[in-house]
């Protein structure tokens, strides 16, 4: 079978004989991959001219719903990918991480749409005043870059590596060209075929290269973004490409690193936390046959328990069943291919010069349902480096397979320093119940790691583990790990957006951002704003309320109702040495009274109070002072969902009278006194009904 590339809206076979791709388990031919003959410049231009405009026309909400539809579609098809994944050497558990993990990331980013407006752009941060009178202000907006996201992915996660990256660029409104590692590209191709067949993505939003893409970087521009996952040496070579440098193309690199796991000094053999440590290290050595960028390569343990760790880990590794992933008993599969197997063996031999093998063999491996001669299998290899500060190769050379090395330390400071010898890692972890050790290691090692996991029996049952990057957390690390970051929730999306400072009058910036800016014109509404449906409300619509003079009776009554008898409100004799000159009204009374002034009591489009985003009390309010409120529509947030209103006349508790479509309105609440000075300011949210069509 010859794999096809998806380019310029069509499935195209590459020219020539191509590269033969093999089943990692039995060595049989799976497919042939070739990208020869593809016009990479045309592909980039196609994405920019067709996919980019289509995505940029969509709002964040629409793009998010698109990701959700895609995630649901792939969920229905995911069982067909598992048999293909087994051919890469992955077990069922490994494949779950890759396939279900990738689809799960799509779901996570689809939900993230709620953090963005129903606009094609994003307003970033707070307004910045630039003048005394407030007539000149600034803000930041973020718009989609008008280029292409080029994703150069590693062989170990052909599905997750692709889906976690395109989740971010598609939500941002940017098309992608995906170049999976060739040796496992047959799995990525199967998934992309289904994505294209779904017609969920606009044309030009996704293209696929199965094979070499050596010259694609010759055609990138400053609007493009390149991401790379793989070896540090290859990443550095690509990052220094003349076109990347001359065009200042953003290049996000996530490289394999020498990640560390530390056993805390407080953890003793035979305890629950010791068992957790052994289990975690074992899992990271054997999951994906050790072919994970986050796998534990360095096992840092107190010098007095080195033998205990070696014995316990060896016993657990010995019980690991290795072989054909299609066998349900198998817990560790094969390396991705014979080339990877040879490379790992070569590197272990180099490391063994100063770090002897204490478990495993480079020559023999017991298998279930497989043949070591035809498959790319390797025994787990456990090594020991008794002089971690002297024998530096452990911190410099990575064997990208089921290989890890024990290193002793004498105190937590040494553990930190040993972890740093890796010169930058994606993740490190420490198993400890001791807060002092946890603090010392986390703060000491954080500068050299993209993520730190503190694990113990309190959280172990629900922990996602040392080696699991999560969609809402950054995945990346400094130094050797590449210096980049992926995912991280909104941070990952922002990599594909251009942040631009905008300056002007409050009215002009309100019009551009569709968020009311302080000092902008307020449009006094003839109809009470709470009588308007979501579609009828406009940013800047405002209501000025009647006024109320605060009395001591108000303060006393509120204290009785709330139970808040703080001395500043109730005891005028205790105010010496405070900023108050008399009994002061409760801040929450001021806010409550403000609500009483601006709320329209009759049933109408406003369904409920959704919450408060921010609130500040800026000036004391004393008895005799008069307050009023200005209520202004600050922002409208459209919703794609509806709330269900139950039928109270039905005996069925699940009966629904109707589904009501609604949106969220953010209101600016300004409470001012008789001198027109602001005494309280808040942003409140209400759920407002849409008109029935």
C-alpha positions as CSV (number, residue, x, y, z in Angstrom):
1,X,0.0,0.0,0.0
2,X,1.3,3.4,-0.9
3,X,0.4,6.2,1.4
4,X,-1.0,9.4,-0.1
5,X,-0.4,13.0,0.8
6,X,-3.3,15.4,1.2
7,X,-2.3,18.6,-0.7
8,X,-4.1,21.3,-2.6
9,X,-7.5,19.7,-1.8
10,X,-6.6,16.3,-3.2
11,X,-5.0,13.0,-2.2
12,X,-1.8,12.6,-4.1
13,X,0.7,9.8,-4.3
14,X,4.4,10.8,-4.1
15,X,6.6,10.0,-7.1
16,X,9.3,7.3,-7.0
17,X,9.6,4.1,-5.0
18,X,9.4,5.8,-1.7
19,X,10.4,4.6,1.8
20,X,9.1,1.2,2.9
21,X,7.5,1.3,6.4
22,X,7.6,-1.9,8.5
23,X,5.5,-3.5,11.2
24,X,7.5,-3.0,14.3
25,X,6.2,-6.3,15.8
26,X,6.9,-8.8,12.9
27,X,9.0,-6.8,10.4
28,X,6.4,-7.2,7.6
29,X,5.8,-4.4,5.1
30,X,3.0,-2.0,6.1
31,X,3.1,0.7,3.5
32,X,5.3,2.8,1.3
33,X,5.6,6.6,1.9
34,X,6.8,9.2,-0.6
35,X,6.3,13.0,-0.8
36,X,8.5,13.3,-3.9
37,X,6.9,15.6,-6.5
38,X,4.8,17.6,-4.0
39,X,5.0,21.4,-4.5
40,X,5.5,22.6,-0.9
41,X,5.4,26.3,-1.9
42,X,2.0,25.7,-3.6
43,X,0.8,23.9,-0.5
44,X,1.8,26.8,1.7
45,X,0.1,29.3,-0.6
46,X,-3.0,27.2,-0.7
47,X,-3.3,27.1,3.0
48,X,-2.7,30.9,3.2
49,X,-5.2,31.7,0.4
50,X,-7.9,29.1,1.0
51,X,-7.8,27.7,4.5
52,X,-6.7,30.8,6.3
53,X,-9.4,33.2,5.1
54,X,-12.1,30.5,5.8
55,X,-10.9,30.0,9.4
56,X,-10.4,33.7,10.1
57,X,-14.0,34.4,9.1
58,X,-15.2,32.1,11.9
59,X,-15.4,33.3,15.5
60,X,-13.7,31.5,18.4
61,X,-17.0,30.0,19.4
62,X,-17.5,28.6,15.9
63,X,-14.0,27.2,15.7
64,X,-14.5,25.7,19.1
65,X,-17.7,24.0,18.0
66,X,-15.8,22.8,15.0
67,X,-13.3,21.1,17.2
68,X,-16.0,19.5,19.3
69,X,-17.7,18.1,16.2
70,X,-14.4,16.7,15.0
71,X,-13.7,15.1,18.4
72,X,-17.1,13.5,18.4
73,X,-16.6,12.2,14.9
74,X,-13.2,10.7,15.7
75,X,-14.6,9.1,18.9
76,X,-17.0,7.1,16.8
77,X,-14.2,5.9,14.6
78,X,-11.4,5.4,17.1
79,X,-11.6,1.6,17.4
80,X,-10.4,1.3,13.8
81,X,-7.1,3.0,14.7
82,X,-6.0,0.6,17.4
83,X,-5.1,-2.3,15.0
84,X,-3.0,0.1,13.0
85,X,-1.4,1.5,16.1
86,X,-0.3,-2.0,17.2
87,X,1.9,-2.1,14.0
88,X,3.9,0.7,15.5
89,X,4.8,-1.5,18.4
90,X,2.3,0.2,20.8
91,X,0.3,-1.8,23.3
92,X,-3.4,-1.2,23.8
93,X,-2.6,1.1,26.8
94,X,0.1,2.9,24.7
95,X,-2.5,3.3,21.9
96,X,-5.0,4.7,24.3
97,X,-2.6,7.4,25.3
98,X,-2.0,8.3,21.7
99,X,-5.5,7.9,20.2
100,X,-7.9,8.7,23.0
101,X,-5.4,11.2,24.4
102,X,-5.3,13.1,21.1
103,X,-9.1,13.1,20.8
104,X,-9.4,14.2,24.4
105,X,-7.2,17.2,23.6
106,X,-9.6,18.2,20.9
107,X,-12.4,18.0,23.4
108,X,-10.4,20.1,25.9
109,X,-9.7,22.8,23.4
110,X,-13.3,22.9,22.1
111,X,-14.4,23.6,25.7
112,X,-11.7,26.4,25.9
113,X,-13.8,28.4,23.5
114,X,-15.8,29.6,26.5
115,X,-12.6,31.6,27.5
116,X,-12.8,33.5,24.2
117,X,-15.3,36.0,22.9
118,X,-17.7,35.2,20.1
119,X,-15.5,37.3,17.9
120,X,-12.8,36.6,15.3
121,X,-10.2,38.3,17.6
122,X,-9.3,38.4,21.3
123,X,-9.0,41.4,23.6
124,X,-5.9,40.8,25.8
125,X,-5.5,42.2,29.3
126,X,-6.8,45.5,30.7
127,X,-7.2,48.9,29.3
128,X,-4.1,51.2,29.8
129,X,-4.8,54.9,30.5
130,X,-2.3,57.2,28.6
131,X,-3.7,60.7,29.5
132,X,-4.8,62.7,32.5
133,X,-8.3,63.3,31.3
134,X,-8.8,59.8,30.0
135,X,-9.4,60.8,26.4
136,X,-6.4,58.7,25.2
137,X,-6.1,55.1,26.1
138,X,-4.5,51.9,24.9
139,X,-5.3,48.2,24.8
140,X,-4.0,45.0,23.2
141,X,-5.9,42.8,20.7
142,X,-4.9,39.5,19.3
143,X,-5.8,38.4,15.7
144,X,-5.0,35.2,13.8
145,X,-1.7,35.2,12.0
146,X,-2.2,35.1,8.2
147,X,0.2,32.2,7.6
148,X,0.4,28.5,8.1
149,X,1.2,26.3,11.1
150,X,3.8,23.7,10.0
151,X,3.9,20.8,12.4
152,X,6.9,18.5,12.2
153,X,6.1,15.7,14.5
154,X,7.9,12.8,16.2
155,X,7.3,9.1,15.5
156,X,6.2,8.1,19.0
157,X,2.7,9.7,19.1
158,X,1.4,9.9,15.5
159,X,-2.1,10.8,16.6
160,X,-1.8,12.8,19.8
161,X,1.2,14.7,18.5
162,X,-0.9,15.8,15.5
163,X,-4.2,16.5,17.3
164,X,-2.7,18.4,20.3
165,X,-1.0,20.8,17.9
166,X,-3.8,21.4,15.4
167,X,-6.2,21.9,18.4
168,X,-4.4,25.1,19.1
169,X,-3.9,26.5,15.6
170,X,-7.4,25.7,14.5
171,X,-9.0,27.4,17.5
172,X,-6.8,30.4,16.8
173,X,-8.0,30.5,13.2
174,X,-4.8,29.3,11.4
175,X,-4.5,26.4,8.9
176,X,-1.9,23.7,9.3
177,X,0.4,21.4,7.3
178,X,1.2,18.3,9.3
179,X,4.4,16.4,8.6
180,X,4.4,13.2,10.8
181,X,7.6,11.2,11.2
182,X,7.7,8.9,8.2
183,X,8.1,5.5,10.0
184,X,4.7,5.8,11.7
185,X,3.0,8.1,9.2
186,X,0.6,5.3,8.2
187,X,-1.3,5.8,11.4
188,X,-1.5,9.6,11.0
189,X,-2.6,9.2,7.4
190,X,-5.5,7.0,8.5
191,X,-6.7,9.6,10.9
192,X,-6.3,12.5,8.5
193,X,-8.3,10.6,5.8
194,X,-11.2,10.4,8.2
195,X,-10.8,14.1,9.2
196,X,-11.0,15.1,5.5
197,X,-13.9,12.8,4.8
198,X,-15.9,14.4,7.6
199,X,-16.0,17.8,5.9
200,X,-16.0,19.3,9.3
201,X,-12.9,21.5,8.6
202,X,-13.0,24.1,5.9
203,X,-11.0,23.2,2.8
204,X,-7.3,24.2,3.1
205,X,-7.4,24.1,6.9
206,X,-5.4,20.8,7.0
207,X,-2.8,19.2,4.7
208,X,-0.6,16.2,5.2
209,X,2.8,15.2,4.1
210,X,3.8,11.5,4.4
211,X,7.5,11.4,3.6
212,X,10.3,13.9,3.5
213,X,9.6,17.7,3.7
214,X,13.2,18.8,3.6
215,X,12.6,22.0,1.5
216,X,9.4,23.2,3.0
217,X,11.1,25.7,5.2
218,X,12.6,27.4,2.1
219,X,9.2,28.9,1.6
220,X,8.0,30.1,5.0
221,X,7.2,33.7,5.8
222,X,7.0,35.9,8.9
223,X,3.3,35.0,9.3
224,X,3.9,31.3,9.5
225,X,4.6,29.3,12.7
226,X,6.8,26.2,12.7
227,X,6.6,23.6,15.5
228,X,9.0,20.7,15.9
229,X,9.0,17.6,18.1
230,X,11.9,15.3,18.1
231,X,15.6,15.1,18.8
232,X,17.4,18.2,20.1
233,X,20.1,18.0,17.3
234,X,17.5,17.9,14.5
235,X,15.5,20.7,16.2
236,X,18.6,23.0,16.4
237,X,19.4,22.4,12.8
238,X,15.9,23.3,11.7
239,X,15.7,26.3,14.0
240,X,18.8,27.8,12.4
241,X,17.4,27.5,8.9
242,X,18.3,30.7,7.0
243,X,14.7,31.4,6.1
244,X,13.5,30.9,9.7
245,X,16.1,33.5,10.7
246,X,15.6,36.0,7.9
247,X,11.8,36.0,8.2
248,X,11.8,35.9,12.0
249,X,9.5,32.9,11.9
250,X,8.3,31.7,15.3
251,X,9.8,28.3,15.9
252,X,8.5,26.2,18.8
253,X,10.7,23.3,19.7
254,X,9.9,20.4,22.0
255,X,12.9,18.1,22.2
256,X,13.5,14.8,24.0
257,X,15.1,15.4,27.4
258,X,16.8,13.6,30.2
259,X,13.9,13.8,32.6
260,X,14.4,12.9,36.3
261,X,12.3,11.4,39.1
262,X,13.5,12.0,42.7
263,X,12.8,9.8,45.7
264,X,12.5,12.0,48.7
265,X,14.7,11.5,51.7
266,X,11.7,10.9,53.9
267,X,10.4,7.9,51.8
268,X,11.5,4.6,53.2
269,X,11.4,1.1,51.6
270,X,8.2,-0.8,52.5
271,X,6.0,2.4,52.6
272,X,3.2,3.3,50.3
273,X,5.2,6.2,48.9
274,X,8.1,4.0,48.1
275,X,5.8,1.7,46.2
276,X,4.3,4.6,44.3
277,X,7.9,5.7,43.3
278,X,8.7,2.2,42.0
279,X,5.4,2.0,40.1
280,X,5.9,5.4,38.5
281,X,9.4,4.7,37.3
282,X,8.4,1.3,36.0
283,X,5.5,2.8,34.1
284,X,7.7,5.5,32.5
285,X,10.3,2.9,31.5
286,X,7.9,0.6,29.8
287,X,5.0,2.7,28.5
288,X,5.5,3.2,24.7
289,X,8.6,1.0,25.2
290,X,10.2,4.0,26.8
291,X,9.8,6.1,23.6
292,X,8.3,9.1,25.3
293,X,9.8,12.6,25.4
294,X,8.7,12.7,29.0
295,X,10.0,9.3,30.1
296,X,12.1,9.0,33.2
297,X,15.8,8.7,32.2
298,X,17.4,9.5,35.5
299,X,16.3,7.9,38.8
300,X,17.6,10.1,41.6
301,X,17.5,8.4,45.0
302,X,19.1,8.8,48.5
303,X,22.4,7.0,48.6
304,X,21.3,4.8,51.5
305,X,18.4,3.2,49.5
306,X,20.1,2.6,46.1
307,X,20.1,-1.2,46.6
308,X,16.5,-1.2,47.8
309,X,15.4,0.8,44.7
310,X,17.5,-1.4,42.4
311,X,16.1,-4.6,43.8
312,X,12.4,-3.4,43.9
313,X,12.6,-2.0,40.4
314,X,14.3,-5.0,39.0
315,X,11.7,-7.3,40.4
316,X,8.9,-5.2,38.9
317,X,10.6,-5.0,35.5
318,X,11.2,-8.8,35.6
319,X,7.4,-9.3,35.7
320,X,6.8,-7.1,32.7
321,X,5.3,-9.2,29.8
322,X,6.9,-8.1,26.5
323,X,5.7,-9.1,23.1
324,X,2.9,-8.7,20.5
325,X,0.7,-5.8,21.5
326,X,-2.4,-7.7,20.2
327,X,-1.9,-10.2,23.0
328,X,-3.9,-8.8,26.0
329,X,-1.3,-10.1,28.5
330,X,1.5,-8.0,27.0
331,X,2.4,-4.8,28.9
332,X,5.3,-3.6,26.7
333,X,5.5,-3.7,23.0
334,X,8.3,-3.0,20.5
335,X,10.4,0.0,19.6
336,X,9.1,1.8,16.5
337,X,11.5,0.0,14.2
338,X,14.8,-1.8,13.7
339,X,16.6,1.5,13.2
340,X,15.4,2.8,16.6
341,X,16.4,-0.5,18.2
342,X,19.9,-0.3,16.8
343,X,20.3,3.3,18.0
344,X,19.2,2.5,21.5
345,X,21.5,-0.5,21.7
346,X,24.4,1.7,20.5
347,X,23.7,4.4,23.1
348,X,23.3,2.0,26.0
349,X,26.7,0.5,25.1
350,X,28.1,4.0,25.3
351,X,26.4,4.8,28.6
352,X,27.5,1.4,30.1
353,X,31.1,2.5,30.0
354,X,30.6,4.3,33.3
355,X,27.1,3.1,34.2
356,X,26.9,-0.7,34.3
357,X,23.7,-2.5,33.5
358,X,22.1,-3.9,36.6
359,X,19.0,-5.3,35.0
360,X,18.2,-6.4,31.4
361,X,20.1,-7.4,28.4
362,X,21.0,-6.0,25.0
363,X,21.1,-9.4,23.5
364,X,18.2,-11.4,24.9
365,X,14.5,-10.6,25.6
366,X,11.7,-13.0,26.5
367,X,8.7,-12.5,24.3
368,X,5.0,-13.5,24.1
369,X,3.6,-14.0,20.6
370,X,6.5,-12.4,18.8
371,X,10.0,-13.2,17.3
372,X,13.0,-11.1,18.4
373,X,14.6,-11.7,15.1
374,X,11.9,-10.0,13.1
375,X,10.5,-7.5,15.6
376,X,12.1,-4.4,17.1
377,X,12.0,-5.6,20.7
378,X,14.4,-4.8,23.5
379,X,14.5,-5.7,27.2
380,X,14.1,-2.9,29.7
381,X,17.5,-1.7,30.7
382,X,18.3,-0.4,34.2
383,X,21.7,1.1,34.8
384,X,23.5,2.7,37.8
385,X,25.8,5.7,37.8
386,X,27.5,5.8,41.3
387,X,29.3,9.1,40.6
388,X,26.6,11.4,39.0
389,X,28.8,14.5,39.3
390,X,31.8,12.8,37.7
391,X,30.3,10.6,35.0
392,X,28.5,13.3,33.0
393,X,27.4,11.1,30.0
394,X,24.2,10.1,31.9
395,X,23.2,13.8,31.7
396,X,24.2,14.3,28.1
397,X,23.3,11.1,26.1
398,X,19.7,9.8,25.8
399,X,18.9,6.2,24.9
400,X,15.3,6.7,23.5
401,X,13.9,3.4,24.7
402,X,13.1,1.4,27.9
403,X,16.3,2.7,29.5
404,X,16.9,4.5,32.8
405,X,19.8,5.1,35.2
406,X,19.9,5.2,39.0
407,X,21.9,8.1,40.5
408,X,22.5,8.5,44.3
409,X,22.3,11.8,46.2
410,X,23.2,12.7,49.8
411,X,20.8,15.6,50.4
412,X,18.0,17.5,48.7
413,X,20.4,20.2,47.4
414,X,22.4,17.5,45.6
415,X,19.2,16.1,44.1
416,X,18.4,19.5,42.7
417,X,21.8,19.9,41.3
418,X,21.8,16.4,39.7
419,X,18.5,17.2,38.1
420,X,19.9,20.4,36.6
421,X,22.8,18.5,35.0
422,X,20.4,17.5,32.3
423,X,20.6,21.1,31.1
424,X,16.9,21.5,30.7
425,X,14.1,19.0,30.8
426,X,10.4,18.7,30.0
427,X,9.5,17.3,33.4
428,X,10.8,16.2,36.7
429,X,9.0,14.6,39.6
430,X,9.6,14.1,43.3
431,X,7.9,11.5,45.5
432,X,7.7,12.9,49.0
433,X,5.3,13.6,51.8
434,X,7.7,16.2,53.3
435,X,6.7,19.8,52.5
436,X,10.2,21.1,53.2
437,X,11.7,18.7,50.7
438,X,8.9,19.4,48.2
439,X,9.5,23.2,48.5
440,X,13.3,22.9,48.2
441,X,13.1,20.7,45.1
442,X,10.3,22.5,43.3
443,X,11.8,26.0,43.7
444,X,15.3,24.8,43.2
445,X,14.7,22.8,40.1
446,X,11.9,24.8,38.4
447,X,14.3,27.0,36.4
448,X,15.5,23.9,34.5
449,X,12.2,22.1,34.0
450,X,9.0,22.7,32.1
451,X,6.8,20.9,34.7
452,X,7.3,19.6,38.2
453,X,5.1,16.8,39.7
454,X,5.0,16.4,43.5
455,X,3.6,12.9,44.1
456,X,2.6,11.0,47.2
457,X,-0.1,8.8,48.5
458,X,-2.5,11.7,49.0
459,X,-2.9,12.3,45.3
460,X,-1.4,9.2,43.6
461,X,-4.8,7.6,42.9
462,X,-5.9,10.6,40.8
463,X,-2.6,11.8,39.5
464,X,-2.1,11.9,35.8
465,X,1.5,10.8,36.3
466,X,5.0,11.9,35.5
467,X,4.8,11.4,31.8
468,X,1.4,12.8,30.9
469,X,1.2,16.3,29.4
470,X,-2.2,17.9,30.0
471,X,-4.0,20.2,27.6
472,X,-4.4,23.1,30.0
473,X,-0.7,22.9,31.2
474,X,2.3,24.0,29.2
475,X,4.3,21.1,27.6
476,X,7.9,22.1,27.0
477,X,11.0,23.0,28.8
478,X,14.1,25.1,28.8
479,X,17.6,24.4,27.4
480,X,18.0,20.9,26.0
481,X,14.2,20.4,26.0
482,X,13.9,23.1,23.3
483,X,13.0,26.3,25.1
484,X,9.4,26.2,23.7
485,X,6.0,25.3,25.0
486,X,2.9,23.6,23.6
487,X,-0.7,23.5,24.8
488,X,-1.1,25.3,28.1
489,X,-4.7,26.2,27.5
490,X,-5.1,29.7,26.2
491,X,-1.3,30.1,26.1
492,X,-1.1,27.5,23.3
493,X,-3.7,29.3,21.2
494,X,-2.0,32.6,21.6
495,X,1.2,31.2,19.8
496,X,-0.8,31.5,16.6
497,X,-2.2,35.0,17.2
498,X,-0.5,38.3,16.7
499,X,-0.7,40.6,19.7
500,X,-1.1,44.3,18.7
501,X,-1.2,47.4,20.8
502,X,-4.0,49.8,19.8
503,X,-4.3,53.4,20.9
504,X,-7.1,55.9,20.6
505,X,-10.1,57.4,22.3
506,X,-12.3,55.3,24.6
507,X,-15.1,55.5,22.1
508,X,-12.9,54.3,19.2
509,X,-11.4,51.4,21.2
510,X,-14.9,50.4,22.5
511,X,-16.0,50.2,18.9
512,X,-13.0,48.1,17.9
513,X,-12.8,45.8,20.8
514,X,-16.6,45.5,21.4
515,X,-15.8,45.9,25.1
516,X,-16.8,49.1,26.9
517,X,-13.7,51.2,27.8
518,X,-13.8,53.5,30.8
519,X,-14.4,57.0,29.7
520,X,-16.3,56.0,26.6
521,X,-19.7,57.4,25.7
522,X,-22.6,55.8,27.5
523,X,-25.9,55.5,25.7
524,X,-28.7,56.2,28.2
525,X,-31.4,53.7,27.4
526,X,-35.0,54.9,27.3
527,X,-36.2,51.3,28.1
528,X,-34.8,49.8,31.2
529,X,-31.8,47.7,30.2
530,X,-33.2,44.7,32.1
531,X,-36.2,44.8,29.7
532,X,-34.1,44.2,26.7
533,X,-33.3,40.8,25.1
534,X,-29.7,39.8,24.5
535,X,-29.8,40.8,20.8
536,X,-31.2,44.2,21.7
537,X,-28.5,45.2,24.1
538,X,-25.5,47.1,22.7
539,X,-22.1,47.7,24.3
540,X,-22.3,51.1,26.0
541,X,-26.1,50.9,26.8
542,X,-26.4,52.5,30.2
543,X,-28.8,53.1,33.0
544,X,-28.5,55.9,35.6
545,X,-30.5,54.9,38.7
546,X,-32.3,56.8,41.4
547,X,-30.3,57.7,44.5
548,X,-30.3,56.6,48.1
549,X,-29.0,58.3,51.3
550,X,-27.3,55.8,53.5
551,X,-28.3,55.8,57.2
552,X,-27.1,54.2,60.4
553,X,-30.3,52.1,60.3
554,X,-29.1,50.7,57.0
555,X,-25.8,49.7,58.5
556,X,-27.4,48.1,61.6
557,X,-30.0,46.2,59.6
558,X,-27.4,44.9,57.2
559,X,-25.3,43.7,60.1
560,X,-28.3,41.9,61.5
561,X,-29.1,40.2,58.2
562,X,-25.6,39.3,57.2
563,X,-24.1,38.6,60.6
564,X,-21.2,40.9,59.7
565,X,-20.6,42.9,62.9
566,X,-17.0,44.0,62.1
567,X,-16.1,46.8,64.5
568,X,-15.7,49.4,61.8
569,X,-19.4,49.1,61.0
570,X,-20.7,48.7,64.5
571,X,-18.4,50.3,67.1
572,X,-17.6,54.0,66.6
573,X,-15.4,53.9,69.8
574,X,-12.9,51.5,68.2
575,X,-11.9,53.6,65.2
576,X,-8.8,55.3,66.6
577,X,-5.8,54.4,64.5
578,X,-7.9,53.4,61.5
579,X,-8.6,55.3,58.3
580,X,-12.3,55.6,59.3
581,X,-13.8,58.8,60.8
582,X,-17.0,57.1,61.9
583,X,-19.2,54.0,61.4
584,X,-18.7,53.0,57.8
585,X,-21.2,51.2,55.6
586,X,-20.5,47.6,54.7
587,X,-19.0,47.3,51.2
588,X,-21.4,44.5,50.5
589,X,-24.3,46.6,51.6
590,X,-23.2,49.2,49.0
591,X,-23.1,46.5,46.3
592,X,-26.4,45.1,47.5
593,X,-28.0,48.5,47.5
594,X,-26.6,49.2,44.1
595,X,-28.4,46.0,42.8
596,X,-31.5,47.2,44.5
597,X,-31.2,50.5,42.6
598,X,-30.5,49.1,39.1
599,X,-32.6,45.9,39.1
600,X,-35.9,45.9,37.4
601,X,-38.1,43.7,39.5
602,X,-40.6,42.4,36.9
603,X,-40.1,39.2,35.1
604,X,-38.2,39.8,31.8
605,X,-35.3,38.7,29.6
606,X,-32.8,38.7,32.5
607,X,-32.9,35.1,33.8
608,X,-30.4,35.1,36.6
609,X,-27.3,36.6,38.2
610,X,-24.3,34.7,36.9
611,X,-21.6,36.0,39.2
612,X,-19.1,38.8,39.9
613,X,-15.8,39.0,38.0
614,X,-14.3,41.8,40.0
615,X,-15.2,44.2,42.7
616,X,-13.5,47.1,44.5
617,X,-14.6,49.4,47.3
618,X,-12.7,52.6,46.6
619,X,-14.0,55.1,49.1
620,X,-15.7,54.8,52.6
621,X,-19.4,55.5,52.7
622,X,-20.7,57.0,56.0
623,X,-24.2,57.7,57.2
624,X,-25.6,60.7,55.5
625,X,-23.8,60.2,52.2
626,X,-25.9,59.7,49.0
627,X,-25.1,57.0,46.4
628,X,-26.3,56.4,42.9
629,X,-25.4,53.8,40.2
630,X,-24.4,53.9,36.6
631,X,-25.0,50.4,35.0
632,X,-23.4,49.9,31.6
633,X,-23.2,47.0,29.2
634,X,-19.5,46.2,29.2
635,X,-19.4,43.1,27.0
636,X,-21.8,40.5,25.4
637,X,-20.7,36.9,25.3
638,X,-22.8,34.8,23.0
639,X,-23.6,31.2,24.0
640,X,-24.1,28.2,21.8
641,X,-26.0,26.3,24.5
642,X,-29.5,26.7,26.1
643,X,-30.8,26.3,29.6
644,X,-33.6,23.9,30.4
645,X,-36.6,25.2,32.2
646,X,-38.5,22.4,34.0
647,X,-42.2,21.9,33.7
648,X,-43.5,22.4,37.3
649,X,-46.9,21.0,36.4
650,X,-45.4,17.6,35.5
651,X,-44.9,14.7,37.9
652,X,-41.8,13.7,35.9
653,X,-38.8,15.4,37.4
654,X,-37.0,15.1,34.1
655,X,-39.7,16.8,32.1
656,X,-38.7,20.0,30.4
657,X,-41.0,22.8,29.5
658,X,-38.6,24.4,27.0
659,X,-35.0,25.1,26.2
660,X,-34.2,28.8,26.4
661,X,-31.3,30.2,24.3
662,X,-29.4,32.9,26.1
663,X,-26.2,34.8,26.3
664,X,-24.0,36.3,29.1
665,X,-23.8,40.0,29.6
666,X,-21.0,41.6,31.6
667,X,-22.1,44.8,33.2
668,X,-20.0,47.6,34.5
669,X,-21.4,48.8,37.9
670,X,-20.2,52.2,39.0
671,X,-21.4,53.4,42.4
672,X,-20.8,57.1,43.0
673,X,-21.5,59.5,45.9
674,X,-23.0,63.0,46.1
675,X,-19.7,64.4,44.9
676,X,-19.7,62.2,41.8
677,X,-16.8,60.3,43.2
678,X,-16.7,56.5,42.7
679,X,-17.1,54.6,45.9
680,X,-17.4,51.1,44.5
681,X,-16.9,49.5,41.1
682,X,-17.7,46.0,39.9
683,X,-18.3,43.8,36.9
684,X,-21.3,41.6,37.3
685,X,-22.6,38.9,34.9
686,X,-26.2,38.1,34.0
687,X,-27.7,35.4,31.8
688,X,-30.1,37.1,29.4
689,X,-32.7,35.5,27.2
690,X,-32.6,35.7,23.5
691,X,-35.6,36.5,21.4
692,X,-37.7,33.5,20.4
693,X,-37.5,33.1,16.6
